Amino acid sequence: MQQNKKAKPGSRSLFYRISAWLHLWLGLVSGIVVIIVCLTGCIWVFNEEITSFLEPETNIAHQDKPVLKPSALLAIAAREYPGQSVGYMFYKDGKAAELNVGARRGGSTIRVNPYNGEVVSKITRKPGEASFFRWVLNGHRFLWMPYKIGRPIVNYSTLICVITLLTGLVLWWPKKWNRSTRQQSFTIKWGASVKRVNYDLHNVLGFYALLLLFAIGCTGMVYGLEWWSKGTYWLTTGGRSIPSYKEAVSDSLQAGKLQLTIGQRVDAAWEATAAKHPTAKGFYIGMPDSNKAGSSIMVIAYPSKGKFYDLQRYAYDQHTLAEIKGDPETATPYAAADFGGKLRRMNYDIHVGSILGLPGKVLAFFASLIGATLPVTGFIIWWGKGKKKKKTPVKTGAKSAVPAV
């Protein structure tokens, strides 16, 4: 909000002046990082929809019949990639079943029609090669830099961005509410000068996107800043600490006692989980590591399509098929969690907007897009003020400053 012209110098409060100083310099410091993070976030929000559009062969219409068991998919992967192990597989309603072959990160990806076993696509990547959306995510998380360098830069730039949102609200807030200030604060004067339109784009759009950007920023820091993650959990649960992660470990002493193939064991684990979630929209199956006797079979059920907050994780002993306890946070049913636990589970869905379905993703997309423009429009405002100050005013009747020749 522009300063009232009738106000006397120094009439603004100290709080306002501090907010203005922080808003300017913190915005300049974090601007480039915020632009990259917001733009990559825009793209990532619709990664599934874009992939479905660009790869129509992976869209498999739901059929009223059973899908192939994991063992059948493993046999197809073994036929297509002899001698290579499967790291994990995905069942998704309306999509081809997906298997990662050769490595848990990277390697090859094979997509199979889950009803008839037809291979619909195969992707093999070189070591270190990333898919387009993995490349986008790498930029979003650590700016394509070494992780230990880029990740803190993104995390603390996000924190700075959240602070500039709050200081921006202070600057936007009109000193007096009347018809004129309401019009200036909530509408863009498209017919005005370029400078004024730029100012309105920064001021008005920034206000409309503020709450969404604040939520996106706060949920993003949960993944990167440990003190923020622990603090928000403590605050929302009434003083509880985040449960320590507990890895589900198979009883290695039972190795060799179960006379079943790995495919049959995974079938049993998947069927046990599917029986508990007959209407689930997807399943993730993490294969046990053949080199680790303590490795377990992981199965995650996704009750809702396109959402992750209500997922439930199960772990099974690969030697006995007994269910074993692992991570207490995701092993607990969503409905049984308290407010803080539910909010924690919703963190990713809030971050990308999917908590509200497609409309929420659209809102997250436009909020992030606006977020990417704010450092640009803000810089133009600052640069324009600097240029204006450099101009020397010419007094009426004053002698020419040009020397006589």
C-alpha positions in Angstrom: 0.0 0.0 0.0 1.4 3.4 -1.0 2.1 5.8 1.8 -0.6 8.5 2.4 0.7 11.7 0.7 -0.8 13.8 3.5 1.1 12.0 6.2 4.0 13.8 7.7 7.5 12.4 7.5 8.1 9.9 10.3 4.3 9.5 11.0 4.5 5.8 10.0 4.9 3.5 13.0 8.2 1.9 13.8 6.6 -1.5 13.2 5.6 -0.4 9.7 9.1 0.9 8.9 10.7 -2.3 10.1 8.3 -4.4 8.1 9.1 -2.3 5.0 12.8 -2.8 5.5 12.5 -6.5 6.0 10.1 -6.9 3.1 12.5 -5.2 0.7 15.8 -6.7 1.7 14.6 -10.2 2.5 12.7 -10.2 -0.8 15.8 -9.2 -2.7 18.0 -11.8 -1.0 15.6 -14.7 -1.7 14.0 -13.6 -4.9 15.8 -15.9 -7.4 15.3 -19.0 -5.3 11.6 -18.2 -4.7 11.1 -17.9 -8.5 12.7 -21.3 -9.2 10.9 -23.0 -6.3 7.5 -21.6 -7.3 7.8 -22.3 -11.0 9.0 -25.9 -10.4 6.2 -26.3 -7.9 3.6 -25.2 -10.5 4.8 -27.9 -12.8 5.0 -30.6 -10.1 1.4 -30.0 -9.0 0.1 -31.5 -12.2 2.8 -34.1 -12.8 0.3 -37.0 -12.8 -2.2 -35.3 -15.1 0.5 -34.2 -17.5 2.0 -37.7 -17.6 -1.4 -39.2 -18.3 -1.9 -36.8 -21.2 1.5 -37.4 -22.7 1.5 -41.2 -22.1 -2.1 -42.2 -23.0 -1.0 -45.9 -23.3 -0.6 -46.0 -19.5 -4.3 -45.1 -18.9 -6.1 -48.4 -18.4 -9.9 -48.2 -17.9 -11.2 -49.9 -14.7 -12.6 -53.3 -15.3 -14.9 -55.3 -13.1 -12.5 -58.3 -12.7 -9.4 -59.1 -10.6 -6.0 -57.7 -11.4 -3.0 -59.9 -11.9 -1.2 -60.9 -8.7 2.2 -59.4 -7.9 3.8 -62.8 -8.7 2.5 -62.6 -12.2 3.9 -59.1 -12.6 7.2 -60.2 -11.3 7.3 -63.0 -13.9 6.7 -60.4 -16.7 9.5 -58.2 -15.3 11.8 -61.2 -15.2 11.0 -62.0 -18.8 11.6 -58.5 -20.0 14.7 -57.8 -17.8 16.4 -61.2 -17.1 18.5 -61.3 -14.0 17.4 -58.0 -12.6 15.4 -57.6 -9.4 12.3 -55.6 -8.9 12.5 -52.8 -6.2 8.9 -51.9 -5.9 5.6 -52.0 -7.8 2.5 -49.8 -8.0 -1.2 -50.7 -8.6 -3.2 -47.6 -9.4 -6.9 -47.6 -10.3 -7.3 -46.5 -13.9 -3.5 -46.8 -14.6 -1.1 -49.5 -15.8 0.7 -51.3 -13.0 4.2 -49.9 -12.7 7.4 -51.8 -11.7 10.8 -50.4 -11.0 13.5 -52.8 -12.1 17.2 -52.9 -11.4 17.4 -50.3 -8.7 15.1 -48.7 -6.1 16.0 -45.3 -7.4 16.5 -45.0 -11.2 17.0 -48.2 -13.2 14.2 -49.3 -15.6 10.5 -48.8 -15.4 8.0 -51.2 -17.0 4.3 -50.6 -17.1 1.9 -53.5 -17.5 -1.9 -53.8 -18.2 -2.9 -55.2 -14.8 -5.8 -57.2 -16.3 -4.1 -59.0 -19.2 -0.4 -58.7 -18.6 0.3 -56.7 -21.8 3.5 -54.5 -21.5 2.4 -51.0 -22.5 5.7 -49.2 -22.0 9.3 -49.7 -21.0 11.7 -47.0 -20.0 15.4 -47.6 -19.4 17.6 -44.8 -18.0 21.3 -44.5 -17.8 22.9 -44.2 -14.3 22.2 -40.8 -12.9 19.7 -39.9 -15.6 16.4 -38.5 -14.3 13.0 -38.3 -15.8 11.6 -34.8 -16.6 9.5 -34.6 -13.4 12.3 -36.0 -11.3 14.4 -33.2 -12.7 11.7 -30.7 -11.8 11.5 -32.1 -8.3 15.3 -31.9 -7.9 15.1 -28.2 -8.8 12.2 -27.7 -6.4 14.0 -29.3 -3.5 17.7 -28.4 -3.9 18.1 -26.2 -7.1 19.9 -28.9 -9.0 22.9 -28.3 -6.7 24.6 -30.9 -4.4 21.9 -31.8 -2.0 23.7 -30.7 1.2 24.2 -27.3 -0.3 21.0 -26.7 -2.3 18.6 -28.1 0.3 19.4 -25.6 3.1 19.2 -22.7 0.6 15.7 -23.7 -0.5 14.6 -24.3 3.1 15.7 -21.0 4.5 14.6 -19.1 1.4 11.2 -20.6 2.0 11.3 -19.3 5.6 12.3 -15.9 4.3 9.5 -16.0 1.8 7.0 -16.7 4.6 8.3 -13.7 6.6 8.0 -11.5 3.5 4.4 -12.6 3.1 3.6 -11.4 6.6 5.5 -8.1 6.2 3.8 -7.7 2.9 0.4 -7.9 4.6 1.5 -5.2 7.0 2.4 -2.9 4.1 -0.8 -3.8 2.1 -3.1 -3.0 5.0 -4.7 0.4 4.5 -4.3 3.0 7.1 -8.0 3.8 6.8 -10.7 1.7 5.2 -12.9 3.6 2.8 -14.2 3.2 -0.8 -11.0 4.5 -2.3 -8.6 2.3 -0.3 -10.8 -0.8 -0.8 -10.6 -0.2 -4.6 -6.9 0.3 -4.5 -6.3 -2.8 -2.3 -8.5 -5.3 -4.1 -8.5 -4.3 -7.8 -5.9 -3.8 -10.5 -6.2 -0.6 -12.4 -5.5 -2.0 -15.9 -5.9 1.4 -17.6 -3.2 3.1 -15.6 0.5 3.5 -16.3 2.8 0.5 -16.6 4.3 1.4 -13.2 0.9 1.5 -11.6 -0.2 -1.8 -13.2 3.0 -3.5 -12.0 2.5 -2.1 -8.5 -1.1 -3.5 -8.5 0.0 -6.9 -9.7 2.4 -7.1 -6.8 0.1 -5.6 -4.2 -3.3 -7.1 -5.2 -2.3 -10.5 -6.5 0.1 -10.9 -3.5 -2.8 -10.4 -1.2 -5.1 -12.8 -2.9 -2.4 -15.5 -3.0 -1.1 -14.8 0.5 -3.0 -17.5 2.5 -2.3 -20.2 0.0 1.4 -19.3 -0.3 1.6 -19.2 3.4 0.2 -22.7 3.7 2.4 -24.0 0.9 5.5 -22.5 2.5 4.8 -23.7 6.0 4.1 -27.3 4.8 7.2 -27.2 2.6 9.4 -26.4 5.6 8.1 -29.5 7.4 10.2 -31.6 5.0 13.4 -29.5 5.2 13.7 -27.8 8.6 13.8 -30.3 11.5 13.2 -27.6 14.2 10.1 -26.4 12.2 8.8 -29.9 11.7 9.2 -30.8 15.4 7.8 -27.4 16.5 4.7 -27.6 14.4 4.0 -31.1 15.5 4.5 -30.2 19.2 2.2 -27.2 18.8 -0.6 -29.0 17.0 -0.6 -32.1 19.3 -0.5 -30.2 22.5 3.1 -30.9 23.5 3.8 -34.3 22.0 7.1 -35.2 20.3 7.1 -36.8 16.8 7.2 -40.6 17.2 10.6 -42.0 16.3 10.7 -43.9 13.0 10.8 -47.6 13.6 12.0 -49.8 10.8 10.0 -53.0 10.3 12.5 -55.9 10.6 12.0 -59.5 9.6 13.2 -62.3 12.0 16.3 -63.5 10.2 16.4 -66.6 12.5 13.3 -67.8 10.6 15.1 -67.6 7.2 14.6 -70.7 5.0 11.7 -72.2 7.0 8.9 -70.9 4.7 8.8 -73.0 1.6 7.4 -70.3 -0.7 8.9 -68.3 -3.6 9.3 -64.6 -3.1 6.4 -64.0 -5.5 4.1 -66.2 -3.4 5.1 -64.4 -0.3 4.4 -61.0 -1.8 1.1 -62.3 -3.1 0.1 -63.3 0.4 1.2 -59.9 1.9 -0.7 -58.0 -0.8 -3.9 -60.2 -0.4 -3.8 -59.7 3.4 -3.7 -55.9 2.9 -6.3 -55.9 0.1 -8.7 -57.8 2.3 -8.5 -55.0 4.9 -9.0 -52.3 2.2 -11.3 -53.8 -0.5 -12.2 -50.4 -2.0 -8.6 -49.0 -2.1 -7.7 -47.0 -5.2 -4.1 -48.2 -5.2 -1.3 -50.3 -3.6 2.4 -49.8 -3.3 4.5 -52.9 -2.7 8.1 -52.6 -1.6 10.0 -55.8 -2.3 12.4 -57.2 0.4 16.1 -56.8 -0.2 17.5 -60.2 -1.2 20.8 -59.2 0.4 19.3 -58.4 3.8 17.7 -61.2 5.8 16.0 -58.6 8.1 14.3 -56.8 5.2 10.5 -56.9 5.2 7.7 -56.8 2.6 6.0 -53.4 2.7 2.5 -52.8 1.4 0.8 -49.4 1.4 -2.9 -49.1 0.8 -4.3 -45.8 -0.7 -8.0 -45.5 0.1 -8.5 -42.3 -1.9 -7.5 -41.7 -5.5 -5.0 -38.9 -5.9 -4.5 -38.3 -2.2 -2.0 -39.5 0.4 -3.2 -38.4 3.8 -5.2 -41.5 4.6 -2.7 -44.1 3.3 -2.0 -47.0 5.7 1.3 -48.8 5.7 1.7 -52.5 6.6 4.9 -54.6 7.0 5.2 -58.3 6.8 8.0 -60.6 7.9 9.4 -62.1 4.6 10.2 -65.4 6.4 7.0 -66.0 8.3 4.5 -63.6 6.6 3.5 -62.4 10.1 2.5 -58.7 10.3 5.1 -56.7 12.1 5.0 -53.2 13.5 6.9 -50.5 11.8 6.5 -46.7 11.5 3.8 -45.8 14.1 2.8 -42.7 12.3 1.6 -44.3 9.0 0.7 -47.7 10.5 -2.1 -46.0 12.6 -5.4 -45.6 10.7 -6.0 -42.0 9.7 -9.4 -42.0 11.4 -7.8 -43.0 14.7 -5.2 -40.2 14.7 -5.7 -37.0 16.8 -5.8 -33.5 15.2 -2.1 -33.1 15.1 -1.5 -36.5 13.7 -4.1 -35.9 11.0 -2.7 -32.5 10.1 0.8 -34.1 9.8 -0.6 -36.8 7.5 -2.3 -34.1 5.3 1.0 -32.1 5.0 1.8 -33.2 1.4 -1.8 -33.0 0.2 -2.0 -29.4 1.6 1.4 -28.6 0.0 0.3 -29.5 -3.5 -3.4 -28.6 -3.1 -4.7 -32.2 -3.6 -6.4 -32.0 -0.2 -9.2 -30.3 -2.1 -9.0 -32.5 -5.2 -8.5 -30.9 -8.7 -9.8 -27.5 -7.6 -7.2 -27.4 -4.8 -4.5 -28.2 -7.3 -5.6 -25.4 -9.6 -5.5 -23.0 -6.6 -2.0 -24.2 -5.7 -0.9 -23.8 -9.3 -2.0 -20.2 -9.6 -0.8 -19.3 -6.1 2.6 -20.7 -6.9 2.6 -18.9 -10.3 1.7 -15.6 -8.5 4.5 -16.4 -6.0 7.0 -16.6 -8.8 6.0 -13.1 -10.1 6.2 -11.3 -6.8 10.0 -11.1 -6.6 9.9 -9.7 -10.2 7.2 -7.1 -9.7 8.7 -6.2 -6.3 12.2 -5.7 -7.8 10.7 -3.4 -10.6 9.0 -1.3 -7.9 12.2 -1.0 -5.9 14.3 -0.2 -9.1 11.7 2.4 -10.2 11.9 4.2 -6.8 15.7 4.2 -7.0 15.6 5.8 -10.5 13.1 8.4 -9.4 15.3 9.5 -6.4 18.3 9.9 -8.7 16.4 12.6 -10.8 17.3 16.1 -9.7 14.3 18.4 -9.5 14.4 21.6 -11.5 13.1 24.7 -9.7 11.0 27.2 -11.6 13.1 30.3 -12.5 16.4 28.6 -11.6 19.4 29.3 -13.8 20.3 26.6 -16.3 22.8 24.0 -15.1 24.3 23.8 -18.5 27.6 25.8 -18.6 27.9 28.6 -21.1 30.1 27.9 -24.1 
